[in-house]
Amino acid sequence: MPAEGLNTNQTMRDLLIATNNAGKIEEYRHLLQNIPFKIRTPAEIELNLEVSETGRTFEENASLKALAFAKASGILSLADDSGLEVDALNGEPGIRSRRYAGNEASDEERIKFLLDKLKDVPMEKRTARFRCVIAIASPEGQVELCSGECHGLIAFQPRGNLGFGYDPVFYFPELDKTLAELPMEIKNRVSHRGNAAREAVKILKRLAQSRNDP
């Protein structure tokens, strides 16, 4: 759902991945391999910035982060907000996915908290979706949004060590694997972030083309 088109110029050759999450950065390096921008990270440009996720939606939180990093760095910035929505929990944890078990909880503690809430729920009722909204923001304050999701079930116990967050309990019945059991190439094909990133690539290629047009 694009907003006003972003302005780009001849000096805008970099794209800052606006996160300090090493797992997300690694995924985006794979997902954005073919974009006409050089991927930069906050650590590479010595930018130490934490943005409070005070929005009420994934869209608001993604925009807040992308805009904050773009304005602080002067670089076109990409941020996402993503979360898990479990039907048996009326859509929880949703935008509170990272803070579900407390602000300082580890991934393992979040998973345990979630599984405890679902301990009496049978497999057929453990349906869930992962949602991801990506925001691409310019230093001038313009933003474009795109989104993706994937559907599965919440497993009874964690499986796999290739992912992060809730990946070890997000189960794809058709693959008989959790997200954390999938190699990066397959995960990026089926995941919420992969689906959103494919839309983001289209936006970035368009921005690069508009930058190069006379």
C-alpha positions in Angstrom: 0.0 0.0 0.0 2.3 2.8 -1.2 2.1 6.3 0.0 3.4 9.3 -1.8 6.4 8.4 -3.9 9.7 8.8 -2.2 12.1 11.4 -3.5 15.6 10.1 -4.4 18.7 11.7 -5.8 22.0 10.9 -7.3 23.7 10.7 -3.9 21.3 8.2 -2.4 23.1 5.0 -3.2 22.8 3.2 0.2 20.0 1.5 2.0 20.1 1.3 5.7 18.6 -1.8 7.3 17.0 -0.1 10.3 17.4 -2.7 13.0 19.9 -3.9 15.6 18.6 -7.5 15.3 21.4 -9.6 13.9 18.9 -12.3 12.7 16.8 -9.8 10.7 19.9 -8.2 9.2 21.1 -11.7 8.0 17.8 -12.4 6.5 17.6 -9.1 4.7 21.1 -9.6 3.2 19.7 -12.7 1.5 16.3 -11.2 0.6 17.6 -8.0 -0.9 20.5 -9.4 -2.9 19.4 -8.0 -6.2 18.5 -4.4 -5.3 20.4 -1.4 -6.9 21.5 -0.1 -3.5 24.3 -1.0 -1.2 23.0 -2.5 2.1 24.3 -0.8 5.2 23.8 -1.6 8.9 23.6 0.7 11.9 26.9 -0.8 13.2 28.7 -0.1 9.9 27.8 3.6 10.1 28.3 3.8 13.9 24.6 4.7 14.5 23.4 3.6 18.0 19.7 4.2 17.9 16.8 2.5 19.7 13.2 3.4 18.6 10.3 2.9 21.0 7.5 0.9 19.3 4.6 3.1 20.4 2.4 2.6 17.4 -0.9 0.7 17.6 -0.3 -1.2 14.3 2.5 -3.0 12.5 2.3 -0.2 9.9 2.8 2.6 12.5 5.7 0.8 14.2 7.5 0.0 11.0 7.1 3.7 9.9 8.3 5.0 13.2 11.5 3.0 13.0 12.2 3.6 9.3 11.7 7.4 9.7 13.8 7.6 12.8 16.8 5.8 11.2 16.5 7.7 7.9 16.5 11.1 9.7 19.3 10.2 12.0 21.5 8.8 9.2 20.5 10.8 6.2 20.2 7.4 4.3 17.2 5.8 2.8 16.1 3.3 5.5 14.1 0.1 5.6 12.5 -1.2 8.8 9.9 -3.8 9.5 7.5 -4.6 12.3 6.3 -8.2 12.4 4.5 -10.4 14.8 2.6 -13.6 15.5 -1.2 -13.7 15.6 -2.7 -16.8 17.2 -6.3 -17.5 16.6 -7.0 -19.3 19.9 -5.6 -16.3 21.7 -7.8 -13.8 19.8 -4.8 -12.6 17.7 -2.3 -12.3 20.5 0.6 -11.5 20.8 0.3 -9.4 17.6 2.2 -6.1 17.8 3.3 -7.1 21.3 5.1 -10.2 20.1 8.6 -9.1 21.2 7.3 -7.9 24.6 4.7 -10.6 25.2 6.6 -12.2 28.1 8.1 -8.9 29.3 10.4 -6.3 27.8 13.6 -8.2 28.7 12.4 -11.7 28.0 14.6 -14.0 25.8 13.3 -15.8 22.8 13.1 -19.0 24.9 11.1 -17.2 27.6 8.7 -15.8 25.0 8.1 -19.2 23.5 7.6 -20.8 26.9 5.1 -18.1 27.8 3.2 -18.7 24.5 3.1 -22.5 24.9 1.9 -22.3 28.5 -1.1 -20.2 27.2 -1.8 -22.9 24.6 -1.2 -26.0 26.7 -4.8 -27.2 26.6 -5.4 -26.2 22.9 -5.5 -29.2 20.5 -3.3 -29.0 17.3 -6.2 -28.4 14.9 -7.1 -25.2 16.9 -3.5 -23.9 17.1 -3.8 -22.0 13.8 -1.7 -18.8 13.5 -0.2 -16.4 11.1 3.0 -14.4 11.0 2.6 -10.8 9.6 5.3 -8.5 8.4 5.0 -4.8 7.4 8.0 -3.2 5.8 8.5 0.6 5.7 10.9 2.4 3.4 11.6 5.9 4.5 13.6 8.8 3.0 15.5 11.3 5.2 12.9 13.9 4.0 10.2 12.0 5.8 8.4 10.2 3.0 7.4 6.6 3.5 6.2 3.6 1.4 4.7 0.5 3.0 4.3 -3.1 1.9 3.3 -6.3 3.7 3.4 -10.1 3.7 2.2 -13.0 5.8 2.3 -16.7 6.1 0.0 -19.3 7.8 0.7 -22.3 9.9 0.2 -23.9 13.4 1.8 -23.5 16.7 3.8 -26.6 17.6 3.6 -28.2 21.0 7.4 -27.8 21.5 10.2 -25.9 19.8 12.0 -27.6 16.9 15.0 -26.4 15.0 17.8 -23.9 15.6 18.0 -22.0 12.3 15.7 -19.1 13.1 14.9 -16.6 15.8 11.9 -15.3 17.8 9.0 -17.7 17.5 10.4 -19.5 14.5 11.0 -22.8 16.4 7.2 -23.2 17.2 5.7 -21.9 13.9 4.9 -25.1 12.1 4.1 -25.6 8.4 2.0 -28.8 8.1 2.7 -29.1 4.3 6.4 -29.1 4.9 6.4 -30.9 8.3 8.9 -28.3 9.5 9.0 -25.3 11.7 10.4 -22.1 10.4 13.5 -22.8 12.5 14.1 -26.1 10.7 14.1 -24.5 7.2 17.3 -23.5 5.5 17.5 -19.8 4.6 16.6 -20.3 0.9 13.3 -22.2 1.7 12.5 -20.0 4.6 12.7 -16.9 2.5 10.4 -18.4 0.0 7.6 -19.1 2.4 8.0 -16.6 5.3 6.1 -13.5 6.0 9.3 -11.4 5.8 10.2 -13.0 2.5 6.8 -12.2 1.0 7.0 -8.6 2.2 10.6 -8.3 1.0 9.6 -9.3 -2.5 7.2 -6.3 -2.6 9.9 -4.1 -1.1 12.3 -5.1 -3.9 9.8 -3.8 -6.4 9.6 -0.5 -4.6 13.4 -0.1 -4.3 13.9 -0.9 -8.0 11.4 1.8 -8.9 13.1 4.3 -6.6 16.4 3.5 -8.2 14.9 4.0 -11.7 13.4 7.3 -10.7 16.7 8.4 -9.3 18.4 7.6 -12.6 15.8 9.2 -14.9 16.9 12.5 -16.3 
